[in-house]
Amino acid sequence: MSEKHVLKEVLDGVLYLKLNRPERLNAFSPEMISTLKESIEQAKTDDSIRVIVISGVGRSFCSGGDVKTMGSREPLVTYKHIGKLNELILTMQSIEKPIIAAVHGYAAGAGFNLALACDLIVAADNSKFVLSFSKVGLVSDGGGHYFLSRVIGPYRAKELLFNAEPIDVEEANRLGIVNQVFPIEHFEEKVVAYANKIAQGPTVAYGFIKKLVDQSLNSTLKEILEQEQITQATVVTTEDHKEGVLAFKEKREPNFGKHKVY
């Protein structure tokens, strides 16, 4: 087993980032956080990368903060550690390429919030999600209050944060937390197929879609209408749009993959 806390591989335009501390259920380490951030920053300008997938090695996706360090950290150390996590989350939000969380086993605490910070979540049918902070007298970090309330509403979010009880993948699916559920026996191949399909899409448009949806959460309708107007006037000039129109006329599937990522 590699000693690296994140394993990296690029296949067919997809950057796979695998959290690699299976003996700790992929609990965060400073190395893991910094490597994820650096890898995503590098992917911003790498035209060969069209989609990013974050997953976990071993029995779970990510158990969040390392319990070995809990109860012993000074406030300043905690503040700096969470600051590094915040930088990762903001980097994930800023990249104009889709990020997919591929969750199996547990997504707990900040590990759950890491998944929520992605653009899409696919989950194995053995997955469980839990925000366990209140059980140890803490509040959520990693953007949990922000992301969860926007996905399931403030009342449901408070209930999950107060109770700190795991929810299974069926409940997570019902609440709209996950996009797709795959059987654990075929999880990896299903994730690859799902990521490859998105990687073959119009990545230029995807980047704008990601930005517009995220902006809509804190914008007025008038502001979003104006941004859509400006954006559409831009994307009609792209090679992706030209290829899409040509493919439609020729009654074939478009080949967006040959064009430069925005």
C-alpha positions in Angstrom: 0.0 0.0 0.0 1.3 3.4 -0.9 2.2 5.8 1.9 0.7 8.7 0.0 -2.5 9.9 1.6 -4.1 10.6 -1.8 -3.6 8.3 -4.9 -3.9 10.0 -8.2 -4.6 8.7 -11.7 -5.9 10.2 -15.0 -7.8 8.0 -17.3 -9.9 9.1 -20.4 -10.0 12.7 -19.3 -11.0 11.9 -15.7 -8.8 12.7 -12.7 -9.3 10.1 -10.0 -8.3 11.2 -6.5 -8.5 8.4 -4.0 -8.3 9.1 -0.2 -5.7 6.6 1.0 -5.7 6.2 4.8 -7.8 3.0 4.9 -6.5 2.1 8.4 -8.2 5.3 9.7 -11.2 5.0 7.4 -9.6 7.8 5.3 -9.8 10.4 8.1 -8.3 13.7 7.1 -4.6 14.4 7.5 -2.8 17.7 6.7 -1.1 15.9 3.8 -4.5 14.6 2.4 -6.0 18.1 2.5 -3.0 19.8 0.9 -2.7 17.2 -1.8 -6.4 17.4 -2.7 -6.2 21.1 -2.9 -3.0 21.1 -5.0 -4.3 18.4 -7.4 -7.5 20.3 -8.0 -5.6 23.6 -8.6 -3.4 21.9 -11.1 -6.5 20.4 -12.9 -7.8 23.9 -13.5 -5.3 24.6 -16.2 -4.8 21.0 -17.5 -6.9 20.6 -20.6 -6.5 16.8 -20.5 -8.7 16.7 -17.4 -12.4 17.2 -17.9 -13.9 15.6 -14.8 -12.6 14.9 -11.2 -13.7 11.9 -9.1 -13.0 11.8 -5.3 -13.3 8.4 -3.7 -11.9 6.4 -0.8 -9.6 3.3 -0.6 -10.7 0.5 1.8 -14.0 0.2 3.6 -15.2 3.8 3.6 -15.2 7.1 1.7 -14.0 9.4 4.5 -14.6 9.4 8.3 -13.8 13.1 8.6 -11.6 14.5 11.3 -9.1 12.1 12.9 -10.4 11.1 16.3 -6.8 10.5 17.5 -6.3 14.3 17.6 -9.7 15.2 19.1 -9.6 16.6 22.6 -5.9 17.5 22.5 -5.8 20.4 20.0 -5.3 23.9 21.1 -7.7 26.5 19.6 -5.1 28.1 17.4 -4.1 24.7 15.9 -7.8 23.9 15.3 -8.3 27.3 13.7 -5.4 26.8 11.3 -6.4 23.2 10.5 -9.9 24.2 9.6 -8.5 27.1 7.6 -6.7 24.6 5.3 -9.9 22.6 4.9 -11.7 25.8 4.0 -9.1 26.5 1.3 -9.8 23.1 -0.2 -13.5 23.6 -0.2 -13.2 27.0 -1.9 -10.8 25.5 -4.5 -13.4 22.8 -5.3 -16.0 25.5 -5.7 -13.9 27.6 -8.0 -12.8 25.0 -10.5 -15.0 25.1 -13.6 -14.9 21.3 -14.1 -17.4 18.9 -12.6 -16.3 17.1 -9.4 -18.0 13.8 -8.5 -17.9 12.3 -5.0 -18.0 8.5 -5.2 -19.1 7.4 -1.7 -19.1 3.9 -0.3 -19.2 2.9 3.4 -19.2 5.9 5.7 -19.1 9.5 4.7 -18.9 11.0 8.2 -18.4 14.5 9.6 -16.2 16.6 7.4 -16.0 13.6 5.1 -19.7 14.0 4.5 -19.1 17.7 3.9 -16.4 17.0 1.4 -18.9 15.0 -0.6 -21.4 17.8 -0.3 -18.8 20.3 -1.7 -18.7 18.2 -4.9 -21.0 18.9 -7.8 -22.5 15.4 -7.9 -22.6 12.5 -5.4 -22.9 8.9 -6.5 -23.1 6.3 -3.7 -22.8 2.6 -3.2 -25.8 0.8 -1.7 -23.9 0.2 1.5 -23.3 3.9 2.1 -24.2 5.8 5.3 -24.0 9.5 5.9 -23.6 11.1 9.3 -22.7 14.5 10.7 -21.6 13.4 14.2 -20.1 16.7 15.4 -22.8 17.4 18.1 -22.1 14.0 19.7 -18.7 15.3 20.7 -19.9 18.9 21.5 -18.8 20.4 18.2 -20.3 22.3 15.3 -19.9 21.2 11.7 -17.0 22.4 9.7 -16.0 22.1 6.0 -19.1 24.0 4.9 -21.7 21.6 6.3 -24.1 24.2 7.5 -24.0 25.9 4.1 -24.2 22.9 1.8 -26.7 20.7 3.7 -29.2 23.5 4.3 -29.3 24.3 0.6 -29.8 20.6 -0.4 -32.5 19.6 2.2 -33.6 22.9 3.7 -32.8 24.5 7.1 -35.2 22.4 9.2 -34.0 19.1 8.0 -30.4 20.2 8.2 -30.8 21.2 11.8 -32.4 17.9 12.6 -29.5 15.9 11.1 -27.0 18.2 12.8 -28.8 18.0 16.2 -29.4 14.2 16.2 -26.1 13.2 14.6 -27.5 9.9 13.7 -26.4 8.0 10.5 -28.8 7.9 7.6 -28.7 5.1 5.0 -28.3 5.6 1.3 -32.1 5.2 0.7 -32.9 8.1 3.0 -30.0 10.1 1.5 -31.4 9.5 -1.9 -34.9 10.4 -0.8 -33.6 13.7 0.6 -31.9 14.5 -2.6 -28.3 14.2 -1.2 -27.2 11.7 -3.7 -27.6 11.6 -7.5 -27.3 7.9 -8.2 -27.1 4.7 -6.1 -25.0 1.8 -7.5 -24.6 -1.8 -6.1 -21.4 -2.1 -4.1 -20.4 -5.2 -6.2 -20.1 -3.1 -9.3 -19.5 0.3 -7.8 -16.1 1.1 -9.3 -17.1 0.2 -12.9 -20.4 2.1 -12.5 -18.5 5.2 -11.2 -16.1 5.0 -14.2 -19.0 4.8 -16.7 -20.8 7.7 -15.0 -17.6 9.9 -15.0 -16.7 9.0 -18.6 -20.2 10.0 -19.8 -19.8 13.4 -18.2 -16.2 13.7 -19.5 -17.6 13.3 -23.0 -20.0 16.2 -22.6 -19.7 19.9 -23.4 -17.2 20.8 -20.6 -17.2 24.4 -21.6 -21.0 24.6 -20.9 -20.6 22.5 -17.7 -18.2 25.1 -16.3 -20.7 27.9 -16.9 -23.6 25.7 -15.5 -21.7 25.1 -12.3 -20.9 28.7 -11.9 -24.5 29.8 -12.6 -26.1 27.3 -10.3 -23.7 28.2 -7.4 -24.3 31.9 -8.0 -28.1 31.4 -8.0 -28.1 30.4 -4.3 -27.1 33.9 -3.4 -28.5 36.0 -6.3 -31.8 37.5 -7.3 -33.7 36.2 -10.3 -32.8 39.5 -12.1 -29.1 38.9 -11.5 -29.2 35.3 -12.7 -31.2 36.3 -15.8 -28.6 38.9 -16.7 -25.7 36.3 -16.1 -27.5 33.8 -18.3 -27.9 36.4 -21.0 -24.2 37.3 -20.9 -23.1 33.7 -20.7 -25.2 32.5 -23.6 -23.8 35.2 -25.8 -20.4 33.8 -24.9 -21.0 30.1 -25.4 -22.6 30.4 -28.8 -19.1 31.3 -30.1 -17.5 28.1 -28.7 -16.4 25.1 -30.7 -18.6 22.9 -28.4 -21.7 24.7 -29.5 -20.7 24.5 -33.2 -20.0 20.8 -32.8 -23.3 20.2 -31.0 -25.3 21.9 -33.7 -23.4 20.1 -36.5 -24.0 16.7 -34.8 -27.7 17.5 -34.4 -28.0 18.2 -38.1 -26.0 15.1 -39.0 -28.0 13.0 -36.6 -25.0 11.7 -34.7 -23.6 12.0 -31.2 -21.5 15.1 -30.7 -17.7 14.8 -30.1 -17.2 17.4 -27.5 -14.0 15.7 -26.2 -11.8 17.1 -29.0 -12.3 20.7 -28.0 -10.4 22.7 -25.4 -11.8 22.9 -21.9 -12.8 26.4 -20.8 
